[in-house]
């Protein structure tokens, strides 16, 4: 039996429920770059308080594990770095949800989101500049070279899509120039 698809499992229900999201992380990096193995999908979400109980309905138990509503509400109340995940029980595939909060980069990404068609699904994709910036932050925090590989692949495949001025502005604002210098082509 084929493994479930991350887009079908997680993005389709969000689309059907009308919850605003952006796909980021490794799935976005693959769509802008080169395929690699991943068992999760990252979303940045705008959740209102009345959206929280709806998550348990669109990701029903026992097929999915959804954290208690109180936990999700606590995470959505954070101004920065709110996070929770939802897990598909049978496959172990996971969706990481990062709440938009008061993060200026999240707001910029929502204003510059890209629509992307995968078969019958139209998804909301974070702009490539956002994906690069977050991967640079993750590299700075954890040192994983997979983030730099993802960025290099994105530049090779989709470099012409980049708004270089916006990228440079955000690199300066987030103090990521050193990390950027490590991964960009000569």
C-alpha positions as CSV (number, residue, x, y, z in Angstrom):
1,X,0.0,0.0,0.0
2,X,1.4,3.5,-0.9
3,X,2.3,5.8,1.9
4,X,-0.2,8.7,2.4
5,X,0.6,12.0,0.8
6,X,1.4,14.9,3.2
7,X,-0.5,17.4,1.0
8,X,-3.7,15.2,1.0
9,X,-3.4,14.4,4.7
10,X,-2.9,17.9,6.0
11,X,-3.2,20.7,3.4
12,X,-6.5,19.5,1.9
13,X,-8.4,19.5,5.2
14,X,-7.1,23.0,5.9
15,X,-8.2,24.2,2.5
16,X,-11.7,22.7,3.0
17,X,-12.0,24.3,6.4
18,X,-10.9,27.7,5.1
19,X,-7.9,28.0,7.5
20,X,-5.2,30.3,6.2
21,X,-1.8,28.7,6.0
22,X,1.5,28.6,4.2
23,X,3.5,25.5,3.5
24,X,7.1,26.0,4.4
25,X,10.1,23.9,5.5
26,X,11.3,20.9,3.6
27,X,8.2,20.4,1.4
28,X,8.4,24.0,0.2
29,X,12.2,23.6,-0.3
30,X,11.5,20.5,-2.4
31,X,8.9,22.3,-4.5
32,X,11.4,25.1,-5.2
33,X,14.4,22.8,-5.4
34,X,15.1,19.1,-5.4
35,X,13.2,16.1,-3.9
36,X,14.4,14.5,-0.8
37,X,12.9,12.3,1.9
38,X,10.7,13.9,4.6
39,X,8.1,12.6,7.0
40,X,6.6,15.9,8.0
41,X,5.2,19.1,6.6
42,X,5.5,22.6,8.1
43,X,2.7,25.1,8.1
44,X,2.6,28.7,9.2
45,X,-1.1,29.2,10.3
46,X,-3.3,32.1,11.2
47,X,-5.7,30.5,13.7
48,X,-8.5,32.3,15.4
49,X,-9.8,31.0,18.7
50,X,-12.9,29.5,16.9
51,X,-10.6,27.7,14.5
52,X,-9.0,25.7,17.3
53,X,-11.9,23.3,18.1
54,X,-12.4,22.8,14.3
55,X,-8.9,21.2,14.1
56,X,-10.2,18.2,16.0
57,X,-13.1,17.9,13.5
58,X,-11.0,18.2,10.3
59,X,-8.3,15.9,11.8
60,X,-10.5,13.4,13.6
61,X,-9.4,10.9,16.2
62,X,-8.3,8.1,16.1
63,X,-6.9,8.7,12.6
64,X,-5.0,11.8,13.9
65,X,-3.5,12.9,17.2
66,X,-4.4,16.6,17.8
67,X,-3.2,18.3,21.0
68,X,-5.9,19.4,23.5
69,X,-7.6,22.7,22.5
70,X,-6.1,24.4,25.6
71,X,-2.5,23.6,24.4
72,X,-3.2,24.9,21.0
73,X,-4.8,28.1,22.4
74,X,-1.8,28.6,24.6
75,X,0.5,28.3,21.5
76,X,-1.6,30.7,19.4
77,X,-1.5,33.2,22.2
78,X,2.3,33.4,21.9
79,X,3.6,36.5,20.1
80,X,6.4,34.5,18.6
81,X,7.4,30.9,18.1
82,X,4.0,29.3,18.9
83,X,4.1,25.6,17.8
84,X,2.2,22.4,17.9
85,X,1.9,19.3,15.8
86,X,-0.7,16.9,14.5
87,X,0.2,13.3,13.8
88,X,-1.4,10.8,11.4
89,X,-1.7,7.7,13.5
90,X,-1.4,4.9,10.9
91,X,1.6,6.4,9.0
92,X,3.3,8.4,11.7
93,X,3.5,11.4,9.3
94,X,3.4,14.7,11.1
95,X,2.4,18.3,10.5
96,X,4.2,21.0,12.4
97,X,2.1,24.1,12.9
98,X,3.8,27.4,13.6
99,X,1.4,30.1,14.6
100,X,1.8,33.4,12.8
101,X,1.7,35.5,16.0
102,X,3.3,38.9,15.7
103,X,6.2,37.9,13.5
104,X,6.9,40.4,10.8
105,X,8.5,37.8,8.5
106,X,5.3,35.6,8.8
107,X,3.2,38.7,7.9
108,X,5.4,39.4,4.9
109,X,5.3,35.8,3.8
110,X,1.4,35.7,3.8
111,X,1.3,38.9,1.8
112,X,3.7,37.3,-0.8
113,X,2.3,33.7,-0.7
114,X,2.4,31.7,-3.9
115,X,-0.4,29.4,-5.1
116,X,0.9,26.1,-6.3
117,X,-1.1,23.3,-8.0
118,X,-0.4,19.7,-7.2
119,X,-2.9,17.5,-9.1
120,X,-6.3,18.6,-8.0
121,X,-5.0,20.5,-5.0
122,X,-4.1,24.2,-5.0
123,X,-1.9,24.9,-2.0
124,X,-0.6,28.1,-0.4
125,X,3.2,28.1,-0.5
126,X,5.5,30.3,1.4
127,X,7.6,32.5,-0.9
128,X,11.1,31.1,-1.6
129,X,12.8,34.0,0.2
130,X,10.9,33.1,3.4
131,X,11.8,29.4,3.1
132,X,15.5,30.4,2.6
133,X,15.4,32.8,5.6
134,X,13.9,30.3,7.9
135,X,16.3,27.6,6.8
136,X,19.2,29.9,7.5
137,X,17.8,30.5,11.0
138,X,17.4,26.8,11.6
139,X,21.0,26.3,10.4
140,X,22.3,29.0,12.7
141,X,20.4,27.4,15.7
142,X,21.2,23.8,15.1
143,X,24.0,23.6,12.5
144,X,22.3,21.0,10.3
145,X,23.8,21.1,6.8
146,X,20.5,19.8,5.3
147,X,19.2,23.3,5.4
148,X,22.2,24.7,3.4
149,X,21.7,21.8,0.9
150,X,18.0,22.7,0.6
151,X,18.9,26.3,0.0
152,X,21.5,25.5,-2.7
153,X,19.0,23.3,-4.5
154,X,16.4,26.0,-4.4
155,X,18.9,28.5,-5.8
156,X,19.9,26.2,-8.6
157,X,16.3,25.3,-9.6
158,X,14.3,28.4,-8.8
159,X,16.8,31.2,-8.2
160,X,15.2,33.3,-10.9
161,X,12.0,33.5,-8.7
162,X,13.8,35.3,-5.9
163,X,13.1,38.9,-5.1
164,X,16.8,39.6,-4.3
165,X,16.1,43.0,-2.8
166,X,13.6,41.6,-0.3
167,X,15.9,38.8,0.5
168,X,18.8,41.2,1.2
169,X,16.6,43.3,3.3
170,X,15.5,40.4,5.5
171,X,19.0,39.0,5.7
172,X,20.1,42.3,7.2
173,X,17.0,42.6,9.5
174,X,17.5,39.0,10.8
175,X,21.3,39.2,10.9
176,X,21.7,36.2,8.7
177,X,24.4,37.4,6.2
178,X,27.1,35.1,7.6
179,X,24.8,32.1,7.1
180,X,23.8,33.2,3.7
181,X,27.5,33.6,2.7
182,X,28.0,29.9,3.6
183,X,25.5,28.6,1.2
184,X,25.1,30.9,-1.8
185,X,26.9,30.0,-5.0
186,X,30.1,31.9,-5.8
